[in-house]
Amino acid sequence: MKKQKNDAEMLTKVKSNIFKDFAYDIKTNKWLMLMCVPAIVFFIVFAYIPMFGLVMAFQDFKITTGFLHSKFVGLQNFEFLFTDDFARVAFNTLYLNVLFIVATMICAIAIAILLSEIKNKYFKKVSQSIVILPHFISWTVVAMILEAFISTEYGVINRVITSMGGTAINFYQTAGIWPVFLTILRIWHGAGFDSIVYLAAITGIDQEIFEAARVDGATRVQCLRYLTLPLLKDTAVLLLIMAVGKIFNGDFGMIYALVGANTQLYEVTDVIDTYVYRSLTEISNVSMPAAVSFFQSCIGFVLVYITNAITRKVNPDSAVF
Amino acid sequence: MAKFEKGTTVKISTGDRIFAVICYVIVALFALLCLYPFLLVVAASFTDEKTLVAEGYRLIIHKFSTSAYRGLFATNQIFYSYGVTIFVTVVGTILSMLATSAMAYALSVKNLKSRGHLAFFMYFTMLFNGGLVPSYLLISKYLGMRDTIWVYIIPALVSAWNCLLLRNFFQAIPESLSESAKIDGANDIYILFKIILPISLPGMATISLFYALAYWNEWYKAMLYIDSEKLVSLQYLIMKILRNADFMASTAGANLSVVIPTQTTRMATVVATIGPIILLYPFLQKYFVGGLTVGGVKG
């Protein structure tokens, strides 16, 4: 739980005097400070300066007039947040993210536990390598691979359906099934990789606990139920808090690559980020997307704090900070 | 298990045996599920187009053909894209690792009083960001990086998450190592390159792999910022082929002068794109699974 300590340290440090610390470091640790310069410049330019751009969320922003001369319109851009369109994409975002988080987490924990039970080293190594592999494939490629499975004429699934006497389904026009597809792809893509973290946690558990339990006559399943699972809880909760902060951020990279401009699937797959992207590119509305980003960041920030506060009350060991 | 069998009182019950067998079977099945799509794609890319159209996607190749690959490599576009992606991946990973390891090392030194501030400075960017529009305007309008190869690299130079991970690796190194070098008069840059980096190979390999993959798989930036064909990355090329086919399918027959990418060519593109990853993967994989286990995302 080194990270937790680091984060706690991080926060208490922030409360101490920033300027005094910097002055001290520039005097005594000038080489170390110098080494930080490239990364600091990077974060200022590409992370902090764009944050000032959020001012356009409160403006009727025109690229021709720029930030300084665009008219301030108060909260007008935020009106979109109360429309039916937004309710739909916000629901899809939440719904899909909850599906993804829960499904991937359960599968990742299951894979980690199963892998930890496997004693044959060679088998373990090979199977672990294979289940991690899909994580390294980009969603654009996954979209192509998906086609080999669900294409109406040539896809594996439809060939199986027709060979059993059914009629082929045009999955690209059947919106209802897409949450299932997306969740399965998400598991395929990420569960194996996520299991590394849990596997590390299991390996970190003192083996003597297990041996003691075994000597006392516990079966493997009992060890699993009463020892491994409770010990994985901290790691799971920690990752959950991290995930909750992004629950209002649709996975643009994934959804856009897989669904693209297929309007027939929008009903269930259109998330906040893809909707915003379209209004940006198709109707060149700049201010509304900025307002939505602002909203997403705020919600994420608040959610992380709330989940963390609750966690700290219930179980202090699991909290991030 | 062998440990228990040597004369301790633990008995391996039938239930335990069944459980072990179930574990093996499920893991094997999941591994096969992970592998199956890859095998299917490779098989399809080597199948004759007409056979594929008639029989659909199959694992077993009935009629072998390399025409998809010949078609794919007949145009220059894929070579340009390979060039762009390889350049971005190699140069980007090196630059990223330089900036990241320097910052991560500084943050791991207990002497540095402001390391807490600096870590929070990075951590904050993971929670809060300006969103797409301000970044877009900054990069294309104010920094003039639109349609240059640097737009793939510079805006993604340092990842806060990777930097904090690497700091955890460095923190696990005994401080006495760098302290003794310091007494000998070495400065921090020397210590990082000559002492810390050589003994942090698993951690460095892990983080390099993360960066390299992020660069290799980048398509979003190409979509936003790249206009000229010669600067299109491999992933965006795929995206274009995919979208193009969708478009052609929806307006079928309207314009036959444009060549519709055939099924097999598309699969060959997939193989060409993921080929290098799959080939390099076995060599890097041992580092990074070990690396992650030692450093631990959560410590």
Interface residues (C-beta under 8 A of the other chain):
Chain A: M1 K2 K3 Q4 K5 N6 D7 E9 M10 L11 T12 K13 V14 S16 I18 D21 F22 Y24 D25 T28 N29 W31 L32 M33 L34 M35 C36 P38 A39 I40 F42 F43 V45 F46 A47 Y48 I49 P50 M51 F52 G53 L54 M56 I63 I111 L114 L115 E117 I118 K119 N120 F123 V126 S127 Q128 S129 I130 V131 I132 L133 P134 F136 I137 S138 T140 V141 A143 M144 I145 E147 A148 F149 S151 E153 Y154 G155 V156 N158 R159 W188 G192 I196 V197 L199 A200 A201 T203 G204 E211 R214 V215 G217 T219 R220 V221 T235 L238 L239 G245 F252 G253 A257 G260 A261 N262 V276 Y277 L280 V286 P289 A290 V292 S293 F294 Q296 S297 G300 F301 V304
Chain B: M1 K3 F4 T8 T9 V10 S13 G15 D16 F19 A20 C23 Y24 I26 V27 A28 F30 A31 L33 C34 L35 P37 F38 L40 V41 A44 L52 V53 E55 G56 Y57 L98 A99 T100 A102 M103 Y105 A106 L107 V109 N111 L112 K113 S114 R115 G116 H117 L118 A119 F120 F121 M122 Y123 T125 L127 F128 N129 G130 G131 L132 V133 P134 S135 L137 L138 K141 I154 P155 L157 V158 A160 C163 L164 R167 N168 Q171 N187 D188 I189 L192 L213 W216 N217 W219 Y220 Q235 Y236 I238 M239 L242 R243 D246 Q263 R266 M267 T269 V270 T273 I274 I277 I278 Y281 P282 Q285 V289 L292 T293 G296 V297 K298 G299
